[in-house]
Amino acid sequence: MRVSVGYSFAGVLLAGALMAGCGAAAGKTKPTDASSSALPSVAAVAAVERPIARFIRVTGTLTAEEQASVAAETAGRVVATPVERGTAVVEGTVLIRLSQEETEASLREAQANAAQIEARLGIAGDAPLDVARVPEVANATATLALAQAEFDRIEKLLAQRVVSQSEYDQRRTNVEAARQQLESAKNGAQQQYQALQAARARVALARKALSDTVVRAPFAGLVGQRMVSTGDYVTKGMKVVDVVRITPLRVQLTVPEQFVAEVGVGQPVSLAVDSYPGRQFTGIVRYVSPALRADQRALTVEASIPNRSGELKPGMFATAQIEQTRKTPAVLAPAAAVRVVSGTGRVFVVAGDRVEERIVTTGQTLDTLVEITTGLKAGERVATENVGQLVDGMKVKS
């Protein structure tokens, strides 16, 4: 009985030990599974190398396409000012009106003088001069014809000895006098015609002076400033209104000497202004200076920027990018893979089941990709998910 009891107690102890061992083994397996499931998951994307467009970053100030200080071309009293600051105008829009009383009177006087000479010459409107139709010339022609007829008759009678030699000489003298009178009439008609041309020129000047009493916009744009008001007296050449064309705008840029070969007319330009954060405005290069500025060793470039909405204003400071003519190779990685800590760019390169932290230098950004200038080679795989949770040497799931 004792042996039997002892044996049973030993068996119980052995069974307990085996159960404890199994429990310990089971306890070790469960933490291993939990550790594997806790590893961060990363989406590894390989860096690629491909040619990209390079940009020259420069700055400049926006200026108006055209800006004119419109002046009065004749003197007079201002009677109307139909525009104000900011008024949109098209070419030919009336800016100010001057009194027309004096100019209208001058025009009527000039027209009357011209009409008087036209009547004297027998000219209607703009018809050319016909000397034979001038009254004085026509009278002299008739007188010469009569004198010539009388002379021919006396010449026949002299041959028949019916009239005396003195009478024949007198008739011949009358013919010469009539001929001289006709030439004088023709010369007078030519002089009168030249006087008519001068009178017509005075009519044209008077008509222009009348037209100049209305000051018009030289091109489409906006009124920047009006310097006169109704009742003011202006003199010839006095500035009355500023007109500014703001579409398109110009931006003058200074390009460093090392980029001279990369800039040409027609190249695209994008620019940003502080007034519209995140916005990009596009244009094209339309002028490249033929020489460098000696004081800066730089090239002056002018670009044209469309501004149909009028959002951009002359005087704004702009940061511009000019696309270079040649493309150069670059290593590109997803922008999501780059983490910036204290101004330093970092990526995590996936190698097997672990990540390696790299310090990188970034360049241009192209949509969702960013250029890596140092710290990464093409073909290396970088983590794009859970980047903020990674540390150097950490095991990950990809």
C-alpha positions in Angstrom: 0.0 0.0 0.0 2.7 2.5 0.9 4.6 1.7 -2.3 1.5 2.2 -4.3 0.7 5.5 -2.7 4.2 6.8 -3.1 4.2 5.8 -6.7 0.9 7.6 -7.3 2.3 10.8 -5.7 5.4 10.7 -7.9 3.2 10.3 -10.9 1.2 13.3 -10.0 4.3 15.4 -9.5 5.6 14.2 -12.9 2.4 15.1 -14.6 2.4 18.5 -13.0 5.9 19.1 -14.2 5.0 18.2 -17.7 2.0 20.5 -17.7 4.1 23.4 -16.4 6.7 22.8 -19.1 4.0 22.8 -21.7 2.6 26.0 -20.3 6.0 27.6 -20.4 6.5 26.6 -24.0 3.2 28.0 -24.9 4.0 31.3 -23.2 7.1 31.7 -25.3 5.3 31.2 -28.6 2.6 33.8 -28.0 4.9 36.8 -27.5 6.9 35.9 -30.6 3.7 36.1 -32.7 2.7 39.4 -31.1 6.2 40.9 -31.8 5.9 40.0 -35.5 2.6 41.6 -35.9 3.7 44.8 -34.3 6.4 45.6 -37.0 5.6 48.8 -39.0 4.5 48.3 -42.6 6.3 50.3 -45.3 5.7 50.6 -49.0 9.1 50.4 -50.6 9.5 52.3 -53.9 12.7 52.3 -56.0 14.3 55.6 -56.8 14.5 56.2 -60.5 16.9 58.2 -62.8 15.5 60.2 -65.7 16.2 63.5 -67.5 14.3 66.5 -66.1 13.9 70.1 -67.1 16.0 72.5 -65.0 14.9 75.9 -64.0 16.7 79.2 -63.4 15.3 81.0 -60.4 15.4 84.8 -60.6 13.5 87.7 -59.3 12.0 90.8 -60.8 9.3 93.5 -60.6 6.1 93.5 -62.6 5.5 96.5 -64.8 2.7 97.7 -67.1 2.8 96.6 -70.8 2.2 100.3 -71.7 1.8 103.4 -69.6 1.0 106.8 -71.2 0.5 110.3 -69.7 -2.0 111.6 -72.2 -1.6 115.3 -72.9 -3.9 117.9 -74.4 -2.9 118.8 -78.0 -4.7 122.2 -77.9 -5.5 124.8 -75.3 -9.0 125.3 -73.9 -11.3 125.1 -71.0 -12.3 121.6 -69.7 -16.1 121.1 -70.0 -16.4 117.3 -69.3 -14.4 114.6 -67.5 -16.3 111.3 -68.2 -13.6 109.0 -66.6 -12.3 108.5 -63.1 -9.4 106.5 -61.5 -9.8 102.8 -62.3 -12.1 103.3 -65.2 -11.6 100.7 -67.9 -11.2 102.2 -71.3 -10.7 101.0 -74.9 -8.8 102.7 -77.6 -10.6 105.9 -78.6 -12.6 106.3 -75.3 -13.2 109.9 -74.5 -11.1 111.0 -71.5 -11.8 114.7 -71.3 -13.6 117.3 -73.5 -12.5 120.9 -74.0 -14.7 123.9 -75.1 -15.1 124.0 -78.9 -16.4 127.5 -79.4 -13.1 129.1 -80.6 -12.0 126.1 -82.6 -15.4 125.9 -84.4 -15.1 129.6 -85.3 -11.6 129.2 -86.6 -12.7 126.3 -88.7 -15.6 128.2 -90.3 -13.3 131.1 -91.1 -10.8 128.8 -92.8 -13.5 127.1 -94.8 -14.9 130.5 -95.9 -11.5 131.6 -97.1 -11.0 128.4 -99.1 -14.4 128.6 -100.6 -13.8 132.2 -101.8 -10.6 131.2 -103.6 -12.4 128.1 -105.1 -15.1 130.4 -106.5 -12.6 132.7 -108.0 -10.9 129.8 -109.8 -14.1 128.1 -110.7 -13.2 124.9 -108.8 -15.9 122.8 -107.0 -14.9 120.8 -104.0 -11.6 118.8 -104.5 -11.6 119.1 -108.3 -8.2 119.7 -109.9 -7.3 123.1 -111.4 -8.4 123.6 -115.1 -6.7 126.9 -116.1 -8.8 127.3 -119.2 -12.0 127.5 -117.0 -10.6 130.2 -114.7 -12.7 133.4 -115.5 -9.7 135.7 -115.9 -8.0 133.2 -118.2 -11.2 132.7 -120.3 -11.6 136.4 -120.8 -7.9 136.9 -121.8 -8.3 134.0 -124.2 -11.3 135.6 -125.8 -9.5 138.9 -126.1 -6.5 137.3 -127.7 -8.8 135.5 -130.2 -10.5 138.7 -131.1 -7.2 140.6 -131.5 -5.8 137.8 -133.7 -8.9 137.9 -135.9 -8.6 141.7 -136.4 -4.9 141.3 -137.1 -5.5 138.6 -139.8 -8.1 140.8 -141.5 -5.9 143.9 -141.5 -3.0 141.8 -142.8 -5.1 140.9 -145.9 -6.2 144.5 -146.4 -2.6 145.7 -146.2 -1.6 143.4 -149.0 -4.4 145.0 -151.1 -3.1 148.5 -149.9 -6.5 149.3 -148.4 -5.1 150.1 -144.9 -2.0 151.9 -143.8 1.1 150.4 -142.4 0.5 152.2 -139.1 -2.9 150.6 -138.6 -1.4 147.2 -139.4 1.3 147.8 -136.7 -1.3 148.8 -134.2 -3.3 145.6 -134.7 -0.1 143.5 -134.4 0.7 145.3 -131.1 -2.8 144.5 -129.9 -2.3 140.8 -130.5 1.0 140.8 -128.6 -0.7 142.7 -125.7 -3.6 140.2 -125.6 -1.2 137.3 -125.6 0.8 138.8 -122.7 -2.5 139.4 -120.9 -3.4 135.7 -121.3 -0.1 134.6 -119.9 -0.5 136.9 -117.0 -4.0 135.5 -116.3 -2.6 132.0 -116.4 0.1 132.9 -113.9 -2.4 134.6 -111.7 -4.6 131.5 -111.8 -1.6 129.3 -110.7 -0.8 131.7 -107.9 -4.5 131.6 -106.8 -4.4 127.8 -106.8 -1.4 127.7 -104.5 -3.2 130.1 -102.2 -6.1 127.7 -102.3 -3.8 124.9 -101.2 -2.7 127.0 -98.3 -6.3 127.8 -97.4 -7.2 124.1 -97.5 -4.2 123.4 -95.2 -5.6 125.9 -92.7 -8.9 124.2 -92.9 -7.3 120.9 -92.1 -5.4 122.5 -89.2 -8.6 124.0 -87.9 -10.5 120.7 -88.2 -7.7 119.0 -86.3 -7.8 121.6 -83.6 -11.5 121.0 -83.3 -10.9 117.2 -83.1 -8.2 117.8 -80.4 -10.7 119.3 -78.1 -11.7 115.7 -77.4 -8.8 113.8 -75.7 -9.1 110.1 -76.2 -7.4 107.0 -74.9 -4.4 105.8 -77.0 -5.0 102.2 -76.1 -7.1 99.9 -74.0 -6.3 99.8 -70.3 -7.2 101.4 -67.0 -7.2 105.1 -66.0 -4.4 105.4 -63.4 -5.0 109.1 -62.6 -6.9 112.1 -63.9 -5.1 115.4 -63.3 -7.8 117.9 -64.4 -11.4 118.7 -63.5 -14.2 120.5 -65.2 -13.5 124.2 -65.4 -9.7 123.9 -65.5 -7.9 125.6 -68.3 -5.3 123.4 -70.0 -2.5 124.4 -72.4 -1.1 122.5 -75.3 1.1 119.7 -74.0 -0.3 119.6 -70.5 -0.8 116.1 -69.1 -4.4 115.4 -68.2 -4.8 111.6 -67.8 -2.6 108.6 -67.1 -3.6 105.4 -68.9 -2.1 102.0 -68.0 -2.3 98.7 -69.9 -2.1 95.8 -67.5 -2.7 92.9 -69.8 -0.3 91.5 -70.5 2.3 92.6 -67.9 6.0 92.7 -68.2 8.6 91.4 -65.8 12.3 92.3 -66.2 14.6 89.6 -64.9 18.3 89.5 -64.3 19.9 86.2 -65.3 23.4 85.3 -64.0 26.2 85.0 -66.5 26.6 81.2 -66.2 23.0 80.7 -67.5 23.3 82.9 -70.6 23.4 79.9 -72.9 20.2 78.4 -71.4 17.9 81.4 -72.1 16.2 82.2 -75.3 13.1 84.0 -76.7 10.0 81.9 -76.5 11.0 79.9 -73.4 8.2 79.3 -70.8 8.4 81.3 -67.5 6.4 80.7 -64.3 6.3 83.2 -61.5 4.9 83.5 -58.0 3.9 86.6 -56.0 3.4 87.0 -52.3 -0.1 88.3 -52.7 -1.3 84.9 -54.0 0.5 82.1 -52.0 0.6 78.8 -53.8 -0.4 80.3 -57.2 1.7 80.0 -60.3 1.4 82.4 -63.2 2.9 81.5 -66.6 4.3 83.5 -69.5 7.1 83.5 -72.1 10.4 85.2 -72.6 10.0 87.8 -75.4 13.2 89.7 -75.1 16.8 88.8 -74.3 19.4 91.6 -74.1 22.2 91.3 -76.7 24.8 92.2 -74.0 25.5 91.6 -70.4 25.3 94.4 -67.8 28.9 95.3 -67.0 28.1 96.2 -63.4 26.4 92.9 -62.6 27.9 90.5 -65.1 24.3 89.5 -65.8 21.8 89.3 -68.7 18.6 91.3 -68.8 15.6 89.2 -69.8 12.0 90.4 -70.2 9.0 88.1 -70.1 5.4 88.7 -70.9 2.7 87.5 -68.4 -1.0 87.3 -69.4 -3.2 89.1 -66.9 -6.8 88.9 -68.3 -8.3 88.7 -64.8 -6.3 91.7 -63.6 -5.2 89.9 -60.4 -1.5 90.9 -61.0 -0.6 94.6 -60.5 2.3 96.6 -61.7 4.9 97.0 -59.0 4.5 93.5 -57.5 7.7 91.7 -56.6 7.8 88.3 -58.4 10.0 85.2 -58.1 10.3 83.5 -61.5 11.5 80.3 -62.9 12.8 80.0 -66.5 12.9 76.6 -67.9 16.4 75.8 -69.4 16.7 74.6 -72.9 18.5 71.3 -72.0 17.3 68.4 -69.8 19.8 66.7 -67.4 19.5 63.3 -65.6 18.3 63.3 -62.0 17.6 60.7 -59.2 13.9 61.0 -58.2 12.1 59.6 -55.2 8.5 59.9 -53.9 8.1 63.1 -52.0 6.3 61.1 -49.3 9.6 59.3 -48.6 11.5 62.4 -47.5 11.2 63.6 -44.0 12.7 67.0 -43.0 14.0 67.2 -39.4 15.6 70.5 -38.2 16.0 71.5 -41.8 17.7 68.2 -42.8 16.2 65.9 -45.3 16.1 62.2 -44.4 14.9 59.0 -46.1 14.8 55.4 -45.0 16.3 52.9 -47.4 14.7 49.4 -47.2 17.3 46.6 -47.3 15.8 43.2 -46.7 13.7 43.4 -43.5 15.4 46.4 -42.1 15.6 50.1 -42.9 18.7 52.3 -43.0 18.4 56.1 -42.4 20.1 58.3 -44.9 20.7 62.1 -44.9 19.9 63.5 -48.3 19.9 66.8 -50.2 16.9 67.6 -52.3 16.5 69.6 -55.5 13.5 70.3 -57.7 10.0 69.0 -57.1 8.0 67.4 -59.9 4.4 66.7 -58.9 4.7 63.8 -56.4 8.4 63.2 -56.9 11.4 65.1 -55.5 15.0 65.2 -56.8 17.6 63.7 -54.6 20.9 65.3 -55.4 23.0 63.5 -52.7 22.5 60.5 -50.4 20.6 58.2 -52.6 21.3 56.2 -55.8 18.9 55.1 -58.5 17.4 51.7 -57.9 17.6 51.9 -54.1 14.2 51.3 -52.4 12.9 53.9 -50.0 10.0 53.7 -47.5 7.0 55.8 -48.2 4.6 54.8 -45.4 4.9 55.2 -41.6 8.1 57.2 -42.1 7.6 59.1 -38.9 7.7 55.8 -36.9 10.9 54.5 -38.3 14.4 54.6 -36.7 17.7 53.5 -38.2 18.1 49.7 -38.2 14.5 48.9 -37.4 12.9 45.7 -38.7 9.9 46.4 -41.0 7.3 44.6 -43.1 7.2 45.5 -46.8 
